[in-house]
Amino acid sequence: MTRGPRDLVALLAVSALTGLLVVAIAVWSHMGVVARMDALRRGEGQVMLDALRITSQEAALTDENLEAIHETLEDHGLVWVAVVSADGRVLAHAGHPVADPTILPSADSEFVAFDTTARMFGFLPRTAPPRAPEGPPAHDGPPLEGPPQPQGPPELQERPQRGPTHLVIEYVPENAQDLEARSRRAMLASIGAALLLWLASGWLYRLSRRAVAQEAQLAQHRHLAALGQMSAVMAHEIKNPLAALKGHAQLLARQVAETERPRAERVVGEAERLETLVYSLLDFARTAALDRRDADPRRILQDAAEQTVPDRVRVVADHGPERWSLDATRMRQVLVNLLDNALKASPADAKVEAEVRRDADDLVFVVRDRGPGIPAEQLEQVFEPFFTTRTKGSGLGLAIVRRITRLHGGTVSVVNRPGGGAEFTVAIPAA
C-alpha cells in the first residue's frame, strides 16, 4: 500500500527532526565534555604534583632525583618537571618541554593548557623551623648589655621561607584527551548516522513518490484502456448504421427539389462529421503493436504537411536525421493531428511552422501555431480524451497524439510561446 503525499511529507519531517535531535544531543554532550576538560586536566596534574610533594619531603629535589621521578612518571604522561625559584629561575629540571619553556604558571594562574600538553604550578611544602635548645644560653661571661639577642643561625631567625619556591610540571593529560577523542568520535558518529537517516528518508521519499506516480499512471492507463474498449464497441456499432444513413441522405439530396436540397445536404454533412468521429474513436482504441522500421523523418513531416494545407505550413527539416526507427504511418497521423490543430488555432492568413531535428539521442518534432495560446490551467488537460475547446471538436486528436507517442516510448508536451501561440513538442528516443 503506497502512502499519500501528506504521509510522505510527514515521514520526511519526522526523519529530519529525528536527525536534528540526534545531532543536537551529540553536540551538546561533546560541548559538556569540552567544558569539563580543564577540570580533568587539572586533576591529572594534581595527582603528579602530590606525588612530587611526597618525594620532596623525603629527599632534596636535585636534577638526579627529578630525573628518577621523571622516569617513573613518564609512562603516566609526565613530560617535564622543574623546580623554579620565586623570580622565575629554573633551579633543577628533568625531561624536555614540548611547549615554550618560558611560559610558566604562577600562583595567580596555576594552569596553562597547550595543544597536546598542559603545565601546572604547585607549591613545595614549607621547611619546618628548628626548635630552640632548652636551658640557659651557652655564654660563660656576664650577660651582655642591650636588648636580648636572637638565638640560632641568622638564616633561621626570621620566618622560615620556602627553599626552591615551587614546582612546574608539563604533562600529557592522557585521560582527558582520550575522553575528548571518544566524545568527538561519538559526535561524528551521531552526525554520520543523522546524515544516513536523512539520505535514507530522501531515498524512501523518492521511491514512494515514484510509486505514487506509477500507480497514478497505471490507473490512468487502465482508465484509458477501458475507455478505448468502450469507444471501439460504440464505434463499431455506429459505423454500419451511419454508413447507411449517409448513403440514403446523399441519394435523397440528389432527388429532392432544389428548395429542399440544402436540408438534405446538411444531413449528409452531419453524417460525415459523425463518420469522422467514429474513425477517430477507432484510431484511439487501436492498441496494435507498432510496426517500427527505418524511415526518413523529414519525408514523414513533409507528407503530413501535404495532407493538411501545404501552402500554410512552413517545414524546417535541415537538421533532421535521414533515418530513424518509426512506425511511419502512425507518426504521420500524429503530425497531421498537430498540424490540423495548429491551422485551426491560427488566423486564416497565418502560416504555422513544423520542424524536425535531432536533439542528443531523441528525434524531435515541433509544431508552432500563431494562435492566442492555451490557458495555463488547460495545459495539462489538452491531451485528455474528449477534452476540447471547439464546439465541433471531438477531443480525440491530441489524445491520439499522446497515445501513439507513448507507444514509441516518447513524450509530448506543450508550452505557450513568449511571442504568442502554442508550441507542441514530440520527442522519440532511439529504438
N, C-alpha and C positions, 0 to 999 in steps of 0.2 A: 504493500500500500504506500503510495507516494504521499509526501507531505505537500500541503498548500503553501503559497507564497508567505503567508503570515507565520506559519510554523517554521519555515526556513529562516526567516528573519529573526524569529525568537531564538532559534537554535544558534544562529551566528552571534546574536547579542549575548546569550548566556556563555558561550565559549570565550568570547572576547573578555567579558567581565571576570570569568574564572581565571583566565590567563593573567589579567591585570592584578587580580588578588594574589595569585601565586608570586608574581614578580614583586609586588609591594611587600609581602611578608618576608621574602628573601632579602630584599634590600634593607628593610627595617631591622632584621636580625643582624645583618652584616654591619650596619651602622652602629648597633648596640655593642657588637664585639669590638669595633674600632674605637668606640668611645671609652671602652674599658681596657684598652691595650696598655696605656701608660701605667695604670694600676698594676697590671700583671707584670709589666717590665720592672717596675719598682720592687714588686715582691721578689722577683728572681734576684735582683741586685741586692736586696736587703739580706737575703739568705747568705750570699757570698760575703757581705760586709760583716755579718755576725760571726762567720767562721774566721775571718781575719782578725776581728777584735779578740776572739778567744786565743788565737795564736799570739797576738801582740802581748798578751798578759803572761805568756809562758816564755817568750824569747824576744829579743830585740828584732825589729823589722829591718834587717840589713838586706843587701842585694841577694846574698846567698839564701837567706830564709825566704825572701819573696819569690825567688826562683823556684824553691821547693814547693811553695804554696801554689805558684802558677802551674807547675807540672801536675800537681794533684787536682786542681780545679779546671784544668784546660779542657778535659773531656766534658765538663758541665757548662762550657761556654765562656770561661774567663779568657780574655784576650790580653789584657794589660792591667797591671796593678802598680801603683806608685804611692810613695809617702811624700806628701807635699807640705812645705812649711807655710806659715801664715802669709808670707809675702810672695807665694807662688813659685818657690824654687822646688824642683824635684830632688829630694834627698836620697831616695832609693827607688828602684823600679825593677820590674821583670816583665818579659813579654814585649810585643811590638804593637803599638797602637795602630788602628786602622784609620781613624779619623785624625783631624788636625790635633796634635798634642798640646797646642797652646790653648785649646778650648777646655777650660777646667771648670767643673761645677764648684759651687760655693755654698755657704750656709744659707744665702738668700735664694739661690737657685741650685738645689742639690741634685737635679736630674736633667740630663741632656740626652735627647734621642737623635740618632743619625739614621742613615738609610738602612744599614744592616746591623748596627751595634748601638749600644747605649752606654752612657757614663753616669756614675753615681758618686756622690760625696758622702763621707761618713767620718765623724769624729773618732779619734782614738780615746781609750779610757784615760782619765787623769792619773798622774803619778801621785801616789799617796805620800804625804809629808812624814819624815821620820819623827818618832816620839822623843821628847826631851829626856835626858838621863835623870834618875832620881838622886836625891842627896844634894849636898852643898856644891857650889861650883868649884871646879878644880883651880884654886888660887891660894897660894901659901902666904902671900903678903897681906897687908891690911887692905880693907875694901877701898876700891877706887872712888874718888870723889866724882860728883856729877850724876846725871840720870842713869838709871840702870841700862846696861848694855845687853843687846840680844845675844842669845846663846846659839852655838852651832855655826856651820859654814854659812857664808853670805848668801850662796845660791838657794839655801833652804829657809832663809829668814823671812822672805816675802811669801805671799800667797802662791802655792805651787802652780806652775804653768805646765801646759801640755808640752811633751817633748817634741817629736815630729808632729806637726799640728794636726793633719788629717790624712785620710786615705782617699784615693781616687781609683776607681776600678772601671775598666771598659770591658764589656761582655756582650755576648750574643744572646739575646733573650729567646732561646730556642722554643720554649713552651709557648710564649706569646706569638712568635712567628708561625709556629705550627698551627695554633688556634686560628690565627688570621688567615692562613692559607686554606685551612679546612672551610672556614666561613666563606671565603671568596669562591672556592670551588662549589660549595653548596649554592651560593647565589647564582653563579654562572650556570650550574645545572638546572636551577629553577627557571632562569631566563630561557635556557635552551628548551626545557620542557614546555614553557608557555609558547614559545615560537612554534614548536612542533604541534601543539594544540591548535594554535591559530591556523597553521598550514593545513592540518587535517580537517579543521572545521571548514576552511575555504574550499578544500578539495571536495568534501562531502556536500557542501552547499552547491558547488558547481555541478556535481553529479546529480544532485536532487533536482536542480533547475533543468538540467538536460533531460532527466527522466520525465519531469512535468511537461517539458516542451514536446518530447517524443510521444507522451501519452496524448497530449492535445492534438498533435499531428496525426497520430493513429486514429483518434476519434474522428478527426476531420476526414481522413481517408475512408473510414467506414461509412461516414455520412455521405460522402460523395459517391462511394460505390453503390450504396442503397439508392441514392438519387439517380445515379446513372442507370441502374436496373429498371427503376420505375419509369424513367424517361424513355428507355428503349422499348418497354412494353407499350407505353402510351403512343409513342411514335409509330410503332408497328401497327397498332390497332387503328390509328387515324389515317395512315398513309393510303391505304386502298380506298376507303370511302371518300377521302379527299380527292384522289385522282379521278374518281367517277364524278364527283361534284364539279371539279374543274372542267372536265371534258364536256359535260352537259351544259355548263354555263357558256363555254366557248361556242358550242353548237347553237345555243339559244341566242347568243349575241349576233350571230350571222343571220338568223331567221327573223328576228323581231323587226318591227318598224323602226324607221330612223329615229323617231322621237323617243323610243324606249331603249335604244341601244346603249346609251350611257349607263343606264342602270344595270343592264346585263354585263357590260364591261367592268363595272365596279365589283360585281360578284366575282368575275374572273380575277381581278386584281387582288381581292381579299383571299381568294383561294390560293393564288400564287404566294402571297405572304405567309399563309399558313403552311404551305408546302416548304417554304424556306425554313420556317421554324421547325418543322418535323425533321428535316435533314440536319439541322443544327443539333437537335436533340440526339439524333443517331450518331453524329460525329462526337458529341460529348460523351455518350455512353459507350463508344467503341473502346475496348481495352486490349485489342490485339497487340502482340509484341511488335516492336519496331523492326523495320527492315533496313538496318543501317548498312550503308555502303559508302565507299569513297565517292564524294560528289564535289562539284565546284560551287562553293557558297555564293560566289559572285553571280553565277548563272542563275541560281535559285532566286536570289534577290531581284535580278533583272526580270525574270519570268513573273514573279509576284507583282512587280510594278506594272507589267504589261497587262495583267489580269484586272487591274483596277482602272485608273485613269492615267495613262503614261505621261500625258502632257503636264500633269500637275505633280509628278513625282520626280525629285532630283536624286539620282542614285550616285552614291560615293563608294566606289569599290577599289580604289587604288591600293589600299593597304590590306585588302582581303587575301587570305591564303588561297592557293589554287585547288587544294584538296582537303577534305575533312570528312570524317565518318558521320553520316547523317541519314535519316530517313527523308529523302528529298521531297517526297510527296507531302508528308505531314508537316515538314518545316516550311514548305511553300504555303501551306494553309495557315500556319502561324503568321507569316509575314503578310499574307493577304488580309487577314483579320486586323492586324495592327495598322496597315495602310488604309484600309477601309474606314476604321475609326478615326484615323488622323485626318483623312479627307473630309469626313463629315463634321469634325470639330473645327476645321479651318474655314476661313472665308472662301467664297467660290472662286475668287481671283488669286488666291494664295497657293503657293507650292509647299508641299511637305518634303522632308528630307529623309532618305533611307541610306544607312551606312553599314558596311560590313568591314571588320578589321580583326586582326589577331591581337589579343591582349594577354601577354605571358602565355599560359597554357590553355587559354579559353578562346573560343570563337565567339565574337560579339556582334550582334545585330542591334542597331539603334534606329528608332523611328521617331522623328520630331515633327510635331504639328505646329500650326500658327494660331491655335485657338486660345480661349481665355484661361486654359489650365484646369486643374481639378481641385476642388475644395480640399483643404488639408484633412478634414475629418473623413473624406471619402477615399483617400489614397490607399488605405488598407482594405477597402471593400470592393474596389473596381474589378478584382479578379474572382469575386464570389459568383457562383451560378445565379442567374436570373436577376442580378443587380444591374440596373440601367437607369440613366437619367433622361433617356429619349422616350417619347411616347410610343413609338413604334419599334423600339429595340427589344430584342429577345433576352438580352442579358447573358448570352452564352458565348459571345465572341471571345472575350478576354478569358473566360473560364476555360475554353478550349485551348487558348494560347498557353495558359499555365499548365494545363494537363499534359499537353504534348511536350512542352519544355521539360517538365519533371520526368517524363518518360525517357528523355535524353540525358537525365542526370544533371540538368542545368537549372538556372534560376531566371526569373523575370521580375523586373522592378520598374517603378515609375516615379519620376520626380517632376516638379514644376520648374521650368527654366526661368532664370532671373529676368530674361528679356520678354517672357511671355510664352505661353504654350506648354505642352506636356512632352516629356521625353521618356519613351519606353525602351528598356534595355533587356535583351535576351542574351545570356551567357551560357555557352555549351562547352563543357570540358571535353578534352580529347578522350576517345573511347579506349 
